[in-house]
Amino acid sequence: MSGRGVGMDVVKRTIENLRGTIDLSTQPGKGTEVTLRLPLTLAIIEGLLVRVADGRYVIPLSSVEECVELTAAADSRAAGRSLLNVRNSLVPYLRLGELFEASTPPDPHQKIVIVSSGEARIGLVVDQIIGNHQTVIKSLSKLHADVEAFSGATILGDGTVALIFDVPHLIEYGQKRESRRNQTRREAA
């Protein structure tokens, strides 16, 4: 048994230097489970490259369920509630142009990218779906650590930067926003 902790200590320090974590869980008679968690900054992911106003963003493809068009009829039926009927299921959606306070008007043919995390779903309204993009994730600087909507960035082929959405955070934000709207409606009634 001697010497086994030294090797694990080296692994622990290396993982921590990469801003990751290591968890050990031991059950007598059953063994030890080692869980390594590395930040997305070390990953290459498949993403869906989209455009919102003048900016380009990446949505991790593992979170994307489907893409639908936001028709003028569906938009007018929403009547300010930001809910879309997708196969008899109501899906709330976020207008990313409004969220990012874009100065340019939205495209007339907007798309909704429906994303999920666990059981939660939300639609993200984008101006254009550019296509699949293999993404090398770069971490955001410490100055941007409080920007919760993004998990990192990537450099595109033309040298511009595209931010990568943190889908669980966007879903949480959308749920809180819809809850506040419902509360305001109840108070007004």
C-alpha positions in Angstrom: 0.0 0.0 0.0 2.9 2.4 0.5 3.5 5.0 -2.2 0.0 4.9 -3.7 -1.0 8.4 -2.3 2.0 10.0 -3.9 0.9 9.2 -7.4 -2.7 10.3 -6.8 -1.4 13.6 -5.3 0.5 14.3 -8.6 -2.7 13.6 -10.5 -4.7 15.9 -8.1 -2.3 18.8 -8.6 -2.3 18.4 -12.4 -6.1 18.3 -12.5 -6.3 21.4 -10.2 -3.8 23.2 -12.4 -6.1 22.7 -15.3 -8.9 24.2 -13.2 -10.6 20.8 -12.8 -11.6 18.7 -9.8 -11.1 15.1 -8.7 -13.5 13.3 -6.4 -12.8 10.0 -4.6 -15.6 7.8 -3.2 -14.7 4.7 -1.4 -17.0 1.9 -0.2 -15.4 -0.8 1.9 -15.4 -4.1 0.2 -16.6 -2.6 -3.1 -13.7 -0.4 -4.2 -13.0 3.2 -5.0 -14.6 5.4 -7.6 -12.5 8.2 -9.1 -14.3 11.0 -10.9 -12.3 13.5 -12.9 -14.0 16.7 -14.0 -12.2 18.8 -16.5 -13.3 22.3 -17.6 -14.8 22.7 -21.1 -11.7 24.7 -22.0 -10.0 21.4 -22.8 -12.7 20.1 -25.1 -13.5 20.0 -28.7 -17.3 19.9 -29.2 -19.7 19.8 -32.0 -21.7 23.0 -32.0 -24.4 24.8 -33.9 -23.1 28.1 -35.2 -25.8 30.8 -35.2 -26.1 34.5 -35.8 -27.8 37.0 -33.5 -27.7 40.6 -34.9 -24.0 41.1 -35.8 -22.6 38.5 -33.4 -22.0 34.8 -34.0 -22.5 32.2 -31.2 -22.1 28.5 -30.7 -24.7 26.3 -29.1 -23.4 22.9 -28.0 -25.0 20.4 -30.3 -25.5 17.9 -27.4 -28.1 20.4 -26.0 -29.9 21.0 -29.3 -33.2 19.2 -29.8 -34.5 20.8 -33.0 -34.8 24.0 -35.0 -38.1 25.6 -36.0 -39.0 28.8 -37.8 -40.6 31.6 -35.7 -43.5 32.5 -38.1 -45.2 35.8 -37.8 -48.4 34.0 -36.9 -46.8 32.1 -34.1 -45.2 35.2 -32.9 -48.5 37.2 -32.8 -50.3 34.3 -31.1 -47.7 34.4 -28.3 -49.0 37.9 -27.4 -46.0 38.8 -25.4 -45.8 35.5 -23.4 -42.9 34.1 -25.4 -44.4 30.6 -25.6 -44.3 28.4 -28.7 -46.5 25.3 -29.3 -44.2 22.5 -30.5 -46.2 19.3 -31.1 -48.7 20.2 -28.4 -46.1 21.1 -25.9 -45.6 24.7 -24.8 -41.9 25.7 -25.0 -40.9 29.1 -23.6 -38.4 31.0 -25.7 -35.8 33.8 -25.2 -35.3 36.5 -27.8 -31.5 36.6 -27.7 -31.4 39.9 -29.7 -33.4 41.6 -26.9 -31.4 39.8 -24.2 -28.1 41.1 -25.7 -29.7 44.5 -26.4 -28.8 44.3 -30.1 -28.9 47.6 -32.0 -29.9 46.1 -35.3 -33.5 45.0 -36.0 -34.2 41.3 -36.0 -34.3 39.4 -39.3 -37.8 38.9 -40.7 -37.4 35.1 -40.8 -36.1 34.3 -37.3 -35.4 30.7 -36.2 -35.9 29.1 -32.8 -33.3 26.6 -31.6 -34.9 24.4 -29.0 -32.4 23.3 -26.4 -32.6 21.1 -23.3 -30.8 20.4 -20.1 -32.2 17.5 -18.1 -36.0 17.7 -18.3 -36.0 21.5 -18.9 -36.4 22.9 -22.4 -36.3 26.4 -23.9 -36.2 28.0 -27.3 -33.5 30.5 -28.3 -34.5 32.9 -31.0 -31.7 33.6 -33.5 -31.6 35.5 -36.7 -29.8 32.8 -38.7 -28.6 29.2 -38.3 -25.2 29.0 -40.0 -24.6 25.3 -39.5 -22.6 22.7 -37.6 -19.2 23.8 -36.4 -16.4 21.8 -34.7 -15.4 24.0 -31.8 -12.2 24.2 -29.8 -13.3 25.8 -26.5 -11.2 28.6 -25.1 -11.9 29.7 -21.5 -13.0 33.2 -20.8 -10.5 35.5 -19.0 -10.9 36.1 -15.3 -12.3 39.5 -16.1 -15.3 37.8 -17.6 -15.8 35.2 -14.9 -19.1 36.7 -13.9 -20.6 36.4 -17.4 -22.9 33.5 -16.8 -24.6 33.1 -20.2 -21.4 31.8 -21.8 -19.1 28.9 -21.0 -16.3 29.9 -23.2 -15.4 31.1 -26.7 -13.9 29.9 -29.9 -12.0 31.4 -32.8 -13.7 31.0 -36.1 -11.9 30.3 -39.4 -12.0 34.0 -40.4 -10.3 35.0 -37.1 -13.5 36.4 -35.3 -14.5 35.2 -31.9 -17.8 33.3 -31.3 -19.1 33.0 -27.7 -20.3 29.5 -26.6 -23.6 29.5 -24.8 -24.0 27.9 -21.3 -27.3 26.2 -22.0 -28.2 25.2 -18.4 -27.7 28.8 -17.3 -29.8 30.2 -20.2 -32.6 27.7 -19.3 -32.5 28.8 -15.7 -32.6 32.4 -16.7 -35.5 31.8 -19.0 -37.4 29.9 -16.3 -36.8 32.8 -13.8 -37.9 35.3 -16.4 -41.1 33.5 -17.2 -41.8 33.1 -13.5 -41.4 36.8 -12.9 -43.8 37.6 -15.9 -46.4 35.2 -14.4 -46.1 36.9 -11.0 -46.5 40.3 -12.6 -49.6 39.2 -14.5 -51.1 37.7 -11.3 -50.5 40.9 -9.4 -52.0 43.0 -12.2 -55.2 40.9 -12.3 
